[in-house]
């Protein structure tokens, strides 16, 4: 098996990251209203869980919930919360996984919810979009592939999307935690 995986569609690649066993294909089709209700319920469960964590840690923060595309989005804003993000978002990633587990415990189904704290992911998404767009520009100018530094699955997904929007293609290469994006000429 090759350690390089081509990304033909960014959304398909992220879905594969979140559903490696292909369990989503086994479920019956869900109506738009059912999907939104399910995602709102995930957001409510996540918000309750996070509110409990904030209370235990005696931290202040407001919790906002939304549905973005095909996932619930929960944000904690306000207060002094930067230590809940960590130096490179590692604490945020861990809290997101714990929150997803809390949703799994309540619903019996795996969640793809995204957690953001103090706008960290939103800011990082903007930075990664710029990095992906700049790498695509460089590849278009030189015709040579550009290999970026190691990134998390979330970060790679954002870069793949930016590269695709620029009309080029990209691949993920290597193994975790050193998996990275390579932007390729057309």
N, C-alpha and C positions, 0 to 999 in steps of 0.2 A: 504494500500500500504506500502511495506517495505521501510525503508530508506537505504537499502543496495542494490546496483545495481551491478550485476556480470558483469565483462568485459570479454567477450569471444574472441573478436578481438579488439585490440587497435584502429585500424583504424575505425572500425564500431562505437566504443564508441565515438571517437572524432567527427565523422560525425553526430552522434545523438546529441552531444552537440551543434554543429553548425547549425543543421537543425531539431529542435525538432518537427516541424509540418510535417516532411516528404515531404517537397515541392520538393526536388530533384527527388523523384520518379515520379512526374507528368510530368517532362520535357522529350522531345524526346532525344534519344541517340545523343551524339555529337561526331564528328570525332576528332581524335588526333589533327589535324591541327586547327580545330575550337576551341578546348579547349585551345590550346597554344595561339592562337590569342586573345581569350577572356581574358585569364590570363595576357597576355602582355598589353592589353588595360587597365585592372584593375591597373596594375603596373604604367602605364603612367598617369592615372587619379590620383592615389595616389601620385605619384612623383610631379605632378603639384600642388596638394593641399598642400603637405608638403613644397614644395619650397615657396609657398605663405606664409605659417606660419613662416618659417625661416626668410623671408624678413620682415614680420611685426614685428617679435621679434628682428630683426637686429642681427641674429645669422649666423655664417658661418658653412657650412657643405656640404659635397658631398652626392648625393643621388645615390645609386646603386639599380638596379632592376634585378630580376631574376624570373624564374619559378621553384619552387621546388615541385616536385610531383604534387599534385592537388591544388596548391595555388600559388598566386603571393607572392613574397617576396621582401620587400623594406627595404633598410638599409640606415641610415644616419650616416656618419662617418666624423671624423675630427672636428676641432674646440673644444670649451668647451661646451659639451653637456650633462654632467652628470646630471644636474638639469632637463633635459628632460626625464630622466629615473626615478628619484625619489629614495627614500630610499630603497624600496623593489620592484621597477618596477611599482608602481601604476600610476605614470605620463605616463610612456610608455604605459601601458594598456589603459589609457584614450585616449591618442593620437592615438593609434591603432583603438579604437572604433570610434573616430571622423573621421579618415581616411576611415574606412569602410563605414561610413555614407556618406561621400563625394562620394565614388564610387557608392553607392546605388542611390544617387541623380542623378548621371550622367547616370547610366546604367539601373536603375529600378530593378536591381537584387542584392541580398545580396552577399557580398564578404566575403571570408575566408582569405583574405590576412594577412600576418604576417609582422609586423613592428619591426625592430631592430634598436637600437640606440647605437652607440659606442660598438657594440659587446656584449651588455648586455644579450640578449636572447641566443646567441651562448655560452657564458660562463655559463649561468644558465643551459642550456641544458646539458652541460658536467657535471656540479655538480649534476644535478638530475639523470643523467644516472648512475653516481657513487653511489648515494644514493640508487637507485633502485637495482643495481647489488649487493651492499653490503647487503641490506635487503633480497634479494633472497638467497644469500649465507648463511646468518644467519638462515633463515627459513629452508633451505636444511639441515643444520647441526643439528638444534634443533628439527625440526618437529613442531615447534610452530609458530602460526601466528605473524606477526610483523605489528603494526599499526604505520604509519608515521604521521607527523604533518600535519596540514591543508595546502592545496595547491590550487592554481588557476586551472582552467580547463587545461590550457596549461601545467602547471607543472605536474598535474596528468597524462596527456597523455604521457609525456616523461617517467615518472616512470613506467606506465603500459607497455610501449614498452620495457623498460629495463628488467622488470620482465619476460615478455613473451620471450624475447631473451635468458634469463637464463633458460627457460624451466619450469617456474612456472606460477601460475595464481594470479591475484589480483582483488580486488573489490574496488570501491569507496563507502565510507560510510559517512553518515551524510548529513547535509544541508549546503548550502552556507551561510556564508563564512567559515564555519568550516568543509567543506567536505575534507576527507582525503583518502589516499590509505591504504588498508590492504593487505599485501602480505600473501598468503595462501600456506600451504604445498600441494603437489600433492595428 
